[in-house]
Amino acid sequence: MPAHKRGRPPKYAEIGENIRKMIIDEKMPCNTPLPPERKLALRFECTQVTLRRALKYLEKKEVIYNIPHEGSFVGRTADKPRKKSNLAALIFPDDELFYYKIFSRLEPFFQENGKLLTVHLTGNSEEKEKKLLEQFSRMEFETVIAVPNPDCRKFYLEKKLPAVFFDAEPDGTAIPCIVSDDRSGAFQAVRHLINLGHRKIAFIGHNYDSSGQNRLNGYLDALAKSRLEVNPALIKLHQPTREWGINAMTEMFSKRDTRPSAVFCINDTVASGVMHYAHIRHIDIPQELSVASFGNTGIAEDLDLSSVDQNLDKIVDAIKFNVMQLNSNPPQKIENATIPCSLIVRSSCGICKEN
């Protein structure tokens, strides 16, 4: 090697550093496109082969990134603007009827806006939800609407997924939430049972997410307001399913001292199991057992079941608004929203005969 070339960087590296200097001198912000390769080759007096090597050198240094068929841009790959993929996803923890109603109202909205909406059930599994988010990130989903597992929330931010949360309590992360006022709704239902003279009121549900915990808290608030003692044997927590409603009733009615005069269920699906158990055991509703629930779905209407209405239309409108704010250019700020609930009284609740 000639002495004058020893220690000098390769030609492509020199050109790369000159391009870096050009970016700094011209104050080019992230995502600014570089001039075409032909113009850069002329400007820096090199072949296009050498120029391409220089651009690859800058990519490795994370000074620029490349989009095939579009060119090179200032910034790191992480700064690359997300493409509009027209893909959107709904993530639910289980197959509760309430979530189906959300989907059925949102699907036409996304279709009208040229978006493909997919639906995914996680079974409240952190591992399954994270795998879905990895996939959505690779496929550059435009919007994710989710009832998130609490341990997955920060993962949405790490993957830079445009997300809207609902039916999940705000926890200080940068992703706002749309929630029903579950605690107040449950309080209304249990307070109604207390006003009918009931003192032994059971709670059947779960507490694995914030909505379940808030409904349990509303139940406890109503008991405390009336200075009623909490009986742990009357609180049954497991799953939001019809089968759990039947099993919980079987457990309570196996002993005379744990038989309630009224039951508040975490949702209408659980209540359907409670009412099925009452039917096969010939327990008259509401003469011998009053039942109230949460959701006001078609199940409640069919069973003439007193149930807390979540104001589904307002929830869906809030989700739509937040999606439009996220997808505007530039994205607009979205905030937490709490949607009020109201009790719909039907024939499943009656005056307590024991009193």
PAVO-166225 format. One line per field, with one value per residue: residue number from 1; residue in three letters; chain; y negated, z, x negated of N, C-alpha, C in turn. Coordinates in steps of 0.1 Angstrom, whole numbers. Each point is the difference from the previous one (the first is absolute). Example, Ala and Ser with C-alpha at 12.3 -4.5 7.8 and 13.67 -1.06 7.14 Angstrom:
% PAVO-166225
kero (1, 2)
tikol (ALA, SER)
zadren (A, A)
n_north (57, -11)
n_up (78, -7)
n_east (-132, 4)
ca_north (-12, -11)
ca_up (0, 0)
ca_east (9, -9)
c_north (-12, -11)
c_up (0, 8)
c_east (-9, 8)
//
This chain:
% PAVO-166225
kero (1, 2, 3, 4, 5, 6, 7, 8, 9, 10, 11, 12, 13, 14, 15, 16, 17, 18, 19, 20, 21, 22, 23, 24, 25, 26, 27, 28, 29, 30, 31, 32, 33, 34, 35, 36, 37, 38, 39, 40, 41, 42, 43, 44, 45, 46, 47, 48, 49, 50, 51, 52, 53, 54, 55, 56, 57, 58, 59, 60, 61, 62, 63, 64, 65, 66, 67, 68, 69, 70, 71, 72, 73, 74, 75, 76, 77, 78, 79, 80, 81, 82, 83, 84, 85, 86, 87, 88, 89, 90, 91, 92, 93, 94, 95, 96, 97, 98, 99, 100, 101, 102, 103, 104, 105, 106, 107, 108, 109, 110, 111, 112, 113, 114, 115, 116, 117, 118, 119, 120, 121, 122, 123, 124, 125, 126, 127, 128, 129, 130, 131, 132, 133, 134, 135, 136, 137, 138, 139, 140, 141, 142, 143, 144, 145, 146, 147, 148, 149, 150, 151, 152, 153, 154, 155, 156, 157, 158, 159, 160, 161, 162, 163, 164, 165, 166, 167, 168, 169, 170, 171, 172, 173, 174, 175, 176, 177, 178, 179, 180, 181, 182, 183, 184, 185, 186, 187, 188, 189, 190, 191, 192, 193, 194, 195, 196, 197, 198, 199, 200, 201, 202, 203, 204, 205, 206, 207, 208, 209, 210, 211, 212, 213, 214, 215, 216, 217, 218, 219, 220, 221, 222, 223, 224, 225, 226, 227, 228, 229, 230, 231, 232, 233, 234, 235, 236, 237, 238, 239, 240, 241, 242, 243, 244, 245, 246, 247, 248, 249, 250, 251, 252, 253, 254, 255, 256, 257, 258, 259, 260, 261, 262, 263, 264, 265, 266, 267, 268, 269, 270, 271, 272, 273, 274, 275, 276, 277, 278, 279, 280, 281, 282, 283, 284, 285, 286, 287, 288, 289, 290, 291, 292, 293, 294, 295, 296, 297, 298, 299, 300, 301, 302, 303, 304, 305, 306, 307, 308, 309, 310, 311, 312, 313, 314, 315, 316, 317, 318, 319, 320, 321, 322, 323, 324, 325, 326, 327, 328, 329, 330, 331, 332, 333, 334, 335, 336, 337, 338, 339, 340, 341, 342, 343, 344, 345, 346, 347, 348, 349, 350, 351, 352, 353, 354, 355)
tikol (MET, PRO, ALA, HIS, LYS, ARG, GLY, ARG, PRO, PRO, LYS, TYR, ALA, GLU, ILE, GLY, GLU, ASN, ILE, ARG, LYS, MET, ILE, ILE, ASP, GLU, LYS, MET, PRO, CYS, ASN, THR, PRO, LEU, PRO, PRO, GLU, ARG, LYS, LEU, ALA, LEU, ARG, PHE, GLU, CYS, THR, GLN, VAL, THR, LEU, ARG, ARG, ALA, LEU, LYS, TYR, LEU, GLU, LYS, LYS, GLU, VAL, ILE, TYR, ASN, ILE, PRO, HIS, GLU, GLY, SER, PHE, VAL, GLY, ARG, THR, ALA, ASP, LYS, PRO, ARG, LYS, LYS, SER, ASN, LEU, ALA, ALA, LEU, ILE, PHE, PRO, ASP, ASP, GLU, LEU, PHE, TYR, TYR, LYS, ILE, PHE, SER, ARG, LEU, GLU, PRO, PHE, PHE, GLN, GLU, ASN, GLY, LYS, LEU, LEU, THR, VAL, HIS, LEU, THR, GLY, ASN, SER, GLU, GLU, LYS, GLU, LYS, LYS, LEU, LEU, GLU, GLN, PHE, SER, ARG, MET, GLU, PHE, GLU, THR, VAL, ILE, ALA, VAL, PRO, ASN, PRO, ASP, CYS, ARG, LYS, PHE, TYR, LEU, GLU, LYS, LYS, LEU, PRO, ALA, VAL, PHE, PHE, ASP, ALA, GLU, PRO, ASP, GLY, THR, ALA, ILE, PRO, CYS, ILE, VAL, SER, ASP, ASP, ARG, SER, GLY, ALA, PHE, GLN, ALA, VAL, ARG, HIS, LEU, ILE, ASN, LEU, GLY, HIS, ARG, LYS, ILE, ALA, PHE, ILE, GLY, HIS, ASN, TYR, ASP, SER, SER, GLY, GLN, ASN, ARG, LEU, ASN, GLY, TYR, LEU, ASP, ALA, LEU, ALA, LYS, SER, ARG, LEU, GLU, VAL, ASN, PRO, ALA, LEU, ILE, LYS, LEU, HIS, GLN, PRO, THR, ARG, GLU, TRP, GLY, ILE, ASN, ALA, MET, THR, GLU, MET, PHE, SER, LYS, ARG, ASP, THR, ARG, PRO, SER, ALA, VAL, PHE, CYS, ILE, ASN, ASP, THR, VAL, ALA, SER, GLY, VAL, MET, HIS, TYR, ALA, HIS, ILE, ARG, HIS, ILE, ASP, ILE, PRO, GLN, GLU, LEU, SER, VAL, ALA, SER, PHE, GLY, ASN, THR, GLY, ILE, ALA, GLU, ASP, LEU, ASP, LEU, SER, SER, VAL, ASP, GLN, ASN, LEU, ASP, LYS, ILE, VAL, ASP, ALA, ILE, LYS, PHE, ASN, VAL, MET, GLN, LEU, ASN, SER, ASN, PRO, PRO, GLN, LYS, ILE, GLU, ASN, ALA, THR, ILE, PRO, CYS, SER, LEU, ILE, VAL, ARG, SER, SER, CYS, GLY, ILE, CYS, LYS, GLU, ASN)
zadren (A, A, A, A, A, A, A, A, A, A, A, A, A, A, A, A, A, A, A, A, A, A, A, A, A, A, A, A, A, A, A, A, A, A, A, A, A, A, A, A, A, A, A, A, A, A, A, A, A, A, A, A, A, A, A, A, A, A, A, A, A, A, A, A, A, A, A, A, A, A, A, A, A, A, A, A, A, A, A, A, A, A, A, A, A, A, A, A, A, A, A, A, A, A, A, A, A, A, A, A, A, A, A, A, A, A, A, A, A, A, A, A, A, A, A, A, A, A, A, A, A, A, A, A, A, A, A, A, A, A, A, A, A, A, A, A, A, A, A, A, A, A, A, A, A, A, A, A, A, A, A, A, A, A, A, A, A, A, A, A, A, A, A, A, A, A, A, A, A, A, A, A, A, A, A, A, A, A, A, A, A, A, A, A, A, A, A, A, A, A, A, A, A, A, A, A, A, A, A, A, A, A, A, A, A, A, A, A, A, A, A, A, A, A, A, A, A, A, A, A, A, A, A, A, A, A, A, A, A, A, A, A, A, A, A, A, A, A, A, A, A, A, A, A, A, A, A, A, A, A, A, A, A, A, A, A, A, A, A, A, A, A, A, A, A, A, A, A, A, A, A, A, A, A, A, A, A, A, A, A, A, A, A, A, A, A, A, A, A, A, A, A, A, A, A, A, A, A, A, A, A, A, A, A, A, A, A, A, A, A, A, A, A, A, A, A, A, A, A, A, A, A, A, A, A, A, A, A, A, A, A, A, A, A, A, A, A, A, A, A, A, A, A, A, A, A, A, A, A, A, A, A, A, A, A)
n_north (12, -10, -7, -7, 13, 3, 7, -2, -5, 11, 0, 11, 2, -5, 6, 11, -3, -2, 11, 7, -5, 5, 12, -1, -3, 9, 5, 12, -2, 8, 11, -9, 0, 9, -8, 2, 13, -3, -8, 9, 9, -9, -2, 13, -2, 9, 13, 5, 8, -10, -7, 11, 2, -13, 2, 12, -6, -9, 10, 6, -12, 5, -5, 11, 1, 12, -5, 13, -4, -4, 6, -9, 1, -12, 6, 6, 13, -2, -10, 12, -8, 3, 10, -5, 9, -8, 5, 6, 0, 10, -3, 11, -1, -1, 10, -9, 1, -7, 8, 10, -6, -1, 12, 4, -9, 5, 12, -5, -5, 11, 7, -9, 2, 10, 4, 9, 4, 4, 12, -2, 13, -6, 2, -13, 6, -3, 12, 4, -9, 3, 13, -3, -7, 11, 8, -6, -1, 12, 2, -8, 7, -5, 9, -1, 6, -3, 12, -8, 10, -2, 12, -3, -8, 1, 12, -6, -6, 11, 6, -12, 8, -6, -3, 6, -3, 11, -2, -9, 0, -13, 1, -11, 10, -1, 11, -10, 0, 8, -5, 10, -7, 11, -8, -11, 6, 7, -12, -5, 11, 0, -13, 3, 10, -8, -9, 12, -2, 2, 9, 12, -8, 9, 2, 1, 3, -10, 0, 6, -9, -12, 4, 12, -6, -9, 10, 7, -10, -1, 13, -1, -10, 7, 11, -7, -5, 13, -1, 7, 11, 0, 9, 4, 8, -12, 0, 2, 2, 0, 3, -8, 13, 6, 8, -11, -6, 11, 0, -13, 1, 10, -7, -12, 7, 5, -12, 3, -1, 5, 3, -7, -12, -5, -1, -6, 0, 4, 9, -2, 3, -5, -11, 3, 3, -11, -6, 6, -3, -12, 1, 6, -9, -5, -9, -6, -6, -11, 9, 9, -5, -11, -3, -7, -8, 2, -9, 4, 12, 6, 6, -12, -4, 10, -2, -11, -1, -5, -10, -2, -10, 4, -3, 12, -7, -5, 13, 4, -10, 2, 13, -2, -9, 8, 9, -8, -3, 13, 2, -11, -9, -3, 11, 0, -8, 11, 0, 3, 10, -5, 12, -8, 7, 8, 2, 10, -4, 14, 11, 1, -12, 5, -3, -2, 13, 2, -12)
n_up (0, -9, 3, -11, -3, 7, 7, -13, 3, -2, -13, 1, 9, -8, -10, 8, 5, -13, -2, 10, -5, -12, 6, 7, -10, -7, 13, -6, 3, 10, -8, -1, -13, -2, -7, -12, -2, -12, 7, 10, -10, -6, 11, 3, -13, 0, -1, -7, -4, -1, -6, -6, -2, -4, -7, -4, -1, -5, -8, -1, -3, -5, -10, -8, -6, -6, -9, -3, -12, 12, 5, 3, 14, 5, 9, 11, -1, 13, -8, -7, -7, 8, -8, -9, 9, 4, 9, 6, 13, 4, 12, 3, 13, -3, -1, 9, 1, 11, -1, -2, 10, 7, -3, 3, 10, 2, -3, 0, 11, 3, -4, 5, 9, -7, 12, 1, 6, 8, 5, 12, 5, 12, 5, -1, -11, 9, 0, -1, 9, 6, -2, 3, 11, 2, -3, 8, 8, -2, 2, 9, 10, -5, 6, 13, 1, 13, 5, 5, -1, 13, -2, -9, 8, 7, -3, 1, 10, 5, -4, 7, 6, -10, 12, 1, 13, 3, 9, 1, 13, -1, -4, -7, -8, -11, 2, -4, 10, -5, 11, 3, 6, 0, 7, -6, -12, 5, 4, -12, -6, 8, -1, -13, 1, 5, -8, -7, 10, -10, 7, -5, -5, -10, -2, -13, -1, -3, 2, -12, -1, -5, -11, 0, 2, -10, -7, 3, -3, -11, -1, 2, -9, -7, 3, -2, -11, -1, 3, -11, 8, -3, -7, 3, 7, -1, 0, -12, 0, -13, -7, -11, 4, -8, -3, 2, -7, -7, -2, -2, -7, -6, 0, -3, -9, 0, 5, 10, 8, -12, 2, -11, 2, -4, -13, 1, -13, -3, -6, -11, -5, 10, -2, -13, 4, 7, -10, -8, 9, 1, -13, 0, 9, -9, -1, 6, -12, 8, 1, -5, -11, 4, -13, 1, -11, -9, -9, 4, -2, -12, 7, 4, -13, -5, 10, -5, -2, 13, -8, 2, -6, -9, -5, -7, -4, 12, 4, -9, 2, 13, -2, -8, 9, 10, -7, -2, 13, 3, -9, 7, -8, 11, 7, 5, 11, 6, 7, 13, -1, 9, -4, 4, 11, -3, 11, -8, 6, 2, -4, -2, 3, 12, 7, 10, -2, 2, -5)
n_east (-9, 3, -11, 4, 3, -11, 10, 2, 12, 8, 0, 6, -9, -9, 6, 0, -13, -3, 7, -6, -11, 4, 3, -11, -8, 7, -4, -3, 13, 4, -2, -10, 5, -10, -8, 4, -3, 6, 9, 1, 1, 8, 7, -2, 3, 10, -3, 11, -9, -9, 9, 4, -13, -1, 11, -5, -12, 7, 5, -12, -3, 12, -6, 2, 11, 2, 8, 1, -5, -4, -11, -10, 1, 0, -9, 3, -1, -3, -6, -1, 7, 11, 0, 9, 3, 9, -9, 11, -1, 8, -4, 6, 2, 13, 9, -1, 13, -3, -11, 8, 8, -11, -4, 12, -3, -12, 4, 13, -4, -7, 10, 8, -10, 4, 4, -10, 11, -10, 5, -5, 1, -3, 12, -2, -5, -9, -4, 13, 3, -12, 3, 12, -5, -8, 10, 9, -11, -2, 13, -5, 7, 11, 9, -2, 11, -3, 4, -11, -8, 2, -5, 9, 5, -12, 4, 12, -5, -5, 11, 2, 9, 6, 2, 12, 0, 8, 9, -9, -3, 0, -13, 2, 3, -7, 6, 8, 9, 9, 7, 8, 10, -8, -8, 3, -2, -11, -4, 4, -5, -11, -1, 4, -8, -8, 4, -1, -9, -8, -4, 4, -9, 0, -13, 3, -13, -9, -13, -1, 9, -2, 7, -5, -11, 3, 5, -10, -8, 7, -1, -13, -1, 9, -7, -11, 6, 5, -13, -1, -1, -13, 7, -13, 9, 5, -14, 4, -13, 2, 10, 1, 2, 8, -10, -7, 10, 0, -13, 0, 11, -5, -11, 6, 8, -13, -1, 8, -11, -4, 13, -2, 6, -12, -2, -12, 2, -12, 7, 7, -12, -7, 8, -2, -13, 1, 6, -10, -10, 5, 0, -12, -3, 8, -10, 11, -1, 3, 10, -9, -2, -6, -1, -12, -3, -9, 4, 12, -4, 1, -10, -3, 1, -6, -8, 4, -13, 1, -5, -13, 6, -9, 11, 2, 11, 0, -1, 8, 8, -3, 2, 11, 4, -4, 6, 10, -1, -1, 9, 2, -3, -7, -4, 13, 0, -1, 12, -2, 9, 8, 6, 10, 5, 10, 8, 2, 11, -1, 7, -14, 4, 1, 10, -10, 4, -13, 1)
ca_north (-12, -12, -6, -12, 5, 7, -8, -7, 7, 3, -11, 0, -5, -14, -6, 1, -11, -13, 0, -3, -15, -7, 1, -9, -14, -5, 1, 9, 8, 14, 4, -8, 8, -5, -1, 12, 5, -6, -14, 1, 4, -11, -10, 4, 5, 14, 9, 3, 12, -5, -8, 10, 5, -11, 0, 12, -4, -9, 8, 7, -10, -5, -14, 0, 12, 1, 6, 5, -6, -14, -7, -1, -10, -4, 5, 14, 8, -2, -13, 1, -2, 12, 0, 3, 14, 2, 11, -4, 12, -1, 10, 3, 11, 12, -1, -6, -6, -14, -3, 3, -12, -11, 3, -1, -14, -6, 6, -9, -13, 3, 4, -13, -8, 8, 8, 14, 2, 13, 2, 10, 3, 4, 8, -8, 5, -10, 6, -1, -14, -5, 6, -8, -14, 1, 2, -13, -9, 4, -3, -15, -3, -14, -2, 12, -3, 12, 1, 6, 6, -10, 1, -2, -14, -7, 7, -7, -12, 5, 3, -12, 3, -10, 8, -6, 10, -2, 10, 2, -12, -8, 3, -10, 2, -10, 5, -3, 11, -3, 10, -2, -2, 13, 0, -7, 9, 11, -5, -3, 13, 6, -9, 3, 12, -3, -7, 9, 7, 11, -2, 10, -2, 7, -6, 11, -6, 2, -12, 1, -12, -12, -1, 10, -5, -11, 5, 5, -12, -6, 9, -3, -14, 0, 6, -9, -11, 5, 6, 14, 7, 7, 14, 5, 12, -5, -6, 11, -6, 10, -3, -7, 9, 6, 11, -4, -4, 13, 6, -9, 2, 13, -2, -7, 6, 12, -2, -8, -13, -8, -2, -14, -3, -7, 1, -10, 7, -9, -3, 7, 14, 6, 0, 11, 12, -1, 2, 14, 8, -2, 7, 14, 3, -5, -12, -10, -14, -5, 3, 6, -5, -12, 0, -12, 3, -11, 1, -2, 6, 7, 10, -7, -2, 13, 6, -11, -2, -13, 0, -13, -4, -6, -10, 5, -10, -10, 6, 2, -13, -4, 8, -5, -13, 2, 6, -11, -9, 7, 2, -13, -4, 9, 6, -10, 5, 7, 0, 9, -3, 9, -1, 3, 12, -1, 13, 3, 9, 9, 8, 9, -5, -2, -3, 12, 6, 4, -12)
ca_up (0, 0, 13, 2, 3, 12, 11, -5, 0, -14, -7, 3, 14, -1, -6, 10, 9, -7, 0, 14, 2, -8, 8, 12, -5, -6, 10, -5, 11, -2, -11, -12, -10, -6, -14, -8, 0, -11, 4, 10, -6, -7, 10, 7, -10, 1, -8, 8, 8, 12, 8, 7, 12, 10, 6, 9, 11, 8, 6, 11, 10, 3, -4, -10, -2, -14, -4, -14, -11, 3, 1, 13, 8, 12, 13, 3, -4, 10, -2, -12, 2, -2, -12, 2, -5, 0, 9, 14, 8, 13, 9, 11, 9, -1, -10, 6, -9, -1, -9, -13, -4, -4, -13, -11, -3, -5, -13, -12, 0, -7, -14, -7, -1, -7, 9, 3, 15, 5, 14, 6, 14, 6, 12, 10, 1, -3, -11, -13, -4, -4, -14, -10, -2, -9, -14, -5, -3, -13, -12, 1, 2, 1, 12, 8, 11, 9, 15, 1, 13, 7, -1, -14, -4, -5, -12, -11, -2, -5, -14, -7, -6, 3, 8, 8, 10, 7, 10, 8, 8, -3, 9, -1, -13, -10, -8, 8, 1, 0, 9, 6, 14, 5, 15, 2, -5, 10, 12, -3, 0, 13, 8, -3, 7, 14, 1, 0, 12, 0, 9, -4, -14, -5, -11, -8, -11, 0, 3, -7, -7, 8, 0, 10, 13, 3, 3, 14, 9, 1, 9, 14, 4, 3, 13, 10, 1, 9, 12, 0, 1, -12, 2, -11, -6, -10, -11, -8, -11, -8, -14, -4, -9, 4, 8, 13, 7, 5, 11, 12, 7, 6, 12, 11, 5, 6, 14, 2, 5, -11, -10, -1, -4, -12, -6, -10, -9, -7, -14, -3, -3, 13, 5, -7, 7, 13, -3, -4, 12, 7, -8, 1, 15, 3, 8, -7, -2, 11, 13, 10, -3, -9, -8, -8, -7, -6, -14, -7, -13, -4, 10, 10, -5, -1, 14, 7, 11, 3, -3, -1, -13, -1, -10, -10, -11, 4, 0, -14, -5, 6, -7, -13, 1, 3, -12, -10, 5, -2, -14, -7, -4, 9, 10, 10, 13, 5, 15, 7, 1, 9, -5, 11, -2, 6, 3, -6, 9, -6, 9, 7, 14, 8, 14, 7, 8, 12, 9)
ca_east (9, -8, -2, 9, 14, 0, 7, 11, 12, 5, 7, 15, 1, -2, 12, 11, -1, 4, 15, 4, -2, 10, 13, -2, -2, 13, 11, 10, 6, 3, 10, -2, -6, -12, 1, -2, -14, -7, -4, -10, -13, -5, -4, -12, -10, -3, 9, 12, -3, -7, 10, 8, -8, 0, 14, 1, -8, 8, 11, -5, -3, 13, 1, 11, 7, 4, 13, -1, 7, 4, -12, -6, 6, -7, 5, -1, 11, 10, 6, 8, 14, 8, 8, 14, 2, 15, 3, 4, 2, 7, -6, 9, -5, 9, 11, 12, 9, -2, -10, 5, 8, -10, -5, 11, 2, -12, -4, 4, -8, -13, 3, 3, -12, -10, -9, 4, 0, -2, 4, -8, 3, -13, 2, -7, -14, -11, -9, 7, 2, -12, -3, 9, -5, -12, 5, 6, -10, -7, 9, 2, 14, 3, 6, 3, 10, -2, 1, -13, -5, -7, -14, -4, 2, -12, -5, 6, -8, -13, 2, 5, 12, 11, 10, 11, 4, 13, 4, -12, -2, -12, -11, -11, -8, 4, 11, 13, 10, 14, 5, 13, -1, 4, 3, 13, 11, 2, 6, 15, 7, 1, 8, 14, 3, 1, 12, 11, 0, -9, -12, -10, -1, -12, -6, -6, -8, -14, -7, -13, -2, 5, 14, 5, -4, 9, 14, -1, -1, 14, 8, -4, 5, 14, 2, -6, 9, 11, -5, 1, -12, -5, -2, -8, 5, 9, -7, -5, -8, -7, 1, 12, 7, 13, -3, -4, 12, 6, -9, 0, 13, -1, -8, 7, 12, -3, 2, 11, -4, -5, 10, 3, 13, -2, -13, -4, -9, -9, 6, 12, -4, 0, 14, 7, -3, 7, 14, 2, 0, 13, 11, 0, 2, 14, 0, 8, -6, -8, 6, -9, -14, -1, -12, -4, -12, -8, -2, 12, -1, 12, 3, 8, 14, 7, 2, 6, -10, -5, -14, -6, -3, -13, 1, -8, -2, -10, -14, -4, -3, -13, -11, -1, -6, -14, -6, -2, -10, -13, -3, -1, -13, -7, 9, 4, 0, 12, 0, 9, 15, 8, 14, 9, 8, 13, 6, 13, 7, 10, 7, -8, -2, 13, -1, -5, 10, -6, 1)
c_north (-12, -7, -11, 5, 7, -9, -8, 8, 3, -12, -1, -6, -15, -7, 1, -11, -13, -1, -4, -16, -8, -1, -10, -15, -5, 2, 8, 8, 14, 2, -9, 9, -6, -2, 13, 4, -6, -13, 0, 5, -11, -10, 4, 7, 14, 8, 3, 13, -4, -7, 10, 6, -10, 0, 11, -3, -9, 7, 7, -9, -7, -15, -2, 14, 1, 7, 5, -7, -15, -9, 0, -12, -3, 7, 15, 8, -2, -13, 1, -2, 13, -1, 2, 14, 4, 12, -6, 13, -4, 12, 1, 11, 12, -3, -5, -7, -15, -3, 2, -12, -12, 3, -2, -15, -7, 5, -8, -13, 2, 3, -13, -8, 9, 8, 14, 2, 15, 1, 11, 1, 5, 9, -7, 5, -11, 5, -1, -14, -6, 5, -7, -13, 0, 1, -13, -10, 3, -3, -14, -3, -15, -4, 13, -5, 12, -2, 7, 8, -11, 1, -2, -15, -7, 6, -7, -13, 4, 3, -11, 3, -11, 8, -8, 11, -3, 11, 3, -13, -7, 3, -9, 2, -11, 4, -2, 12, -5, 11, -3, -3, 12, 0, -6, 9, 11, -5, -2, 13, 6, -9, 3, 13, -3, -8, 9, 9, 11, -3, 11, -1, 5, -9, 12, -7, 4, -13, -1, -13, -12, -1, 10, -5, -12, 4, 6, -11, -7, 8, -2, -13, 0, 7, -9, -12, 3, 7, 15, 7, 8, 15, 6, 12, -4, -7, 11, -6, 11, -5, -7, 9, 5, 12, -4, -5, 12, 6, -8, 2, 14, 0, -6, 7, 14, -1, -11, -15, -9, -2, -14, -2, -8, 2, -11, 7, -10, -3, 9, 15, 8, 2, 10, 13, 0, 4, 14, 9, -1, 7, 15, 4, -5, -11, -11, -13, -9, 3, 5, -5, -11, 0, -13, 3, -13, 2, -4, 4, 7, 11, -6, -2, 13, 6, -10, -3, -14, -1, -15, -3, -8, -12, 2, -11, -10, 5, 2, -14, -5, 7, -6, -14, 2, 6, -11, -10, 6, 0, -13, -4, -15, 5, -10, 7, 7, 1, 11, -4, 10, -2, 5, 12, -3, 14, 1, 11, 8, 9, 10, -4, -3, -2, 13, 5, 3, -11, -4)
c_up (0, 14, 3, 3, 13, 11, -4, 0, -15, -6, 4, 14, 0, -6, 10, 10, -5, -1, 14, 3, -7, 8, 11, -5, -5, 10, -5, 11, -3, -10, -12, -10, -5, -15, -7, 0, -11, 3, 10, -5, -8, 10, 6, -9, 2, -9, 9, 8, 13, 9, 7, 12, 11, 7, 10, 12, 10, 7, 13, 12, 5, -2, -10, 0, -14, 0, -14, -9, 4, 3, 15, 7, 12, 12, 1, -5, 9, -2, -13, 2, -3, -13, 3, -6, -2, 8, 14, 8, 12, 9, 12, 9, -1, -10, 6, -10, -2, -10, -15, -5, -4, -14, -11, -3, -6, -14, -12, 0, -6, -14, -8, -2, -7, 8, 2, 15, 3, 15, 6, 15, 6, 12, 12, 2, -4, -12, -13, -5, -5, -14, -10, -3, -8, -14, -5, -3, -13, -12, 0, 0, 2, 13, 8, 11, 9, 14, 4, 13, 7, -2, -14, -4, -5, -13, -12, -3, -6, -15, -9, -8, 3, 7, 7, 10, 4, 9, 9, 7, -4, 11, -1, -12, -10, -8, 8, -2, -1, 9, 4, 15, 7, 15, 3, -4, 9, 13, -1, 1, 14, 9, -2, 7, 15, 3, 0, 12, 1, 9, -3, -15, -4, -12, -8, -12, 0, 4, -7, -9, 8, 0, 11, 15, 4, 3, 14, 10, 1, 9, 15, 5, 4, 13, 11, 3, 9, 12, 1, 0, -13, 4, -11, -7, -11, -11, -8, -13, -8, -15, -4, -9, 6, 9, 14, 8, 6, 11, 13, 8, 6, 13, 11, 5, 6, 16, 3, 4, -10, -12, 0, -3, -13, -5, -10, -8, -8, -14, -2, -3, 13, 6, -6, 7, 14, -2, -4, 13, 8, -6, 3, 15, 4, 10, -8, 0, -4, 14, 10, -3, -11, -7, -7, -6, -6, -15, -8, -15, -3, 10, 11, -4, -1, 13, 9, 13, 2, -2, -2, -15, -1, -11, -12, -11, 4, 1, -14, -6, 5, -7, -14, 0, 2, -12, -11, 5, -3, -15, -7, -3, 2, 11, 10, 13, 4, 15, 5, 0, 8, -4, 11, -4, 7, 1, -7, 9, -7, 11, 8, 15, 7, 15, 7, 10, 14, 11, 2)
c_east (-9, 0, 11, 14, 1, 7, 12, 13, 3, 7, 15, 2, -2, 12, 12, -1, 3, 15, 5, -2, 10, 14, -1, 1, 14, 12, 12, 7, 2, 11, -1, -6, -14, 2, -2, -14, -8, -5, -11, -14, -7, -6, -13, -10, -5, 10, 12, -3, -7, 11, 9, -7, 0, 13, 1, -8, 8, 12, -5, -3, 13, 1, 12, 7, 5, 14, -1, 9, 4, -13, -5, 6, -9, 6, -2, 12, 12, 8, 9, 15, 7, 8, 14, 3, 14, 4, 3, 3, 8, -5, 10, -6, 8, 11, 13, 9, -2, -11, 5, 8, -9, -5, 11, 3, -12, -3, 5, -8, -13, 2, 2, -13, -11, -10, 5, -2, 0, 3, -9, 3, -13, 2, -7, -15, -10, -8, 7, 2, -13, -4, 9, -6, -13, 4, 5, -11, -8, 9, 5, 15, 2, 6, 3, 10, 0, 6, -12, -2, -9, -16, -5, 1, -12, -5, 6, -9, -14, 1, 5, 13, 11, 12, 10, 4, 14, 3, -13, -3, -13, -10, -12, -9, 5, 12, 13, 10, 14, 6, 15, -3, 5, 3, 13, 12, 3, 6, 15, 7, 1, 8, 15, 4, 1, 13, 12, 0, -11, -13, -11, -1, -14, -6, -7, -7, -14, -7, -13, -2, 6, 15, 6, -3, 9, 14, 0, 0, 14, 9, -4, 4, 14, 2, -5, 10, 12, -5, 3, -13, -3, -2, -9, 5, 10, -6, -8, -7, -7, 0, 13, 9, 13, -3, -4, 12, 7, -8, 0, 13, 0, -8, 8, 12, -2, 1, 11, -4, -6, 9, 4, 15, -1, -14, -2, -12, -9, 4, 12, -2, 0, 14, 8, -2, 7, 15, 3, 0, 13, 11, -1, 2, 14, 0, 6, -7, 12, 5, -10, -15, 1, -13, -1, -13, -6, -1, 12, -1, 13, 4, 9, 14, 7, 4, 8, -8, -3, -15, -4, -4, -13, 0, -10, -3, -10, -14, -5, -3, -13, -12, -2, -8, -15, -8, -2, -11, -14, -4, 0, -14, -3, 10, 4, 1, 14, -1, 9, 14, 7, 15, 9, 9, 14, 6, 13, 7, 11, 5, -8, -3, 13, -3, -4, 11, -5, 2, 15)
//
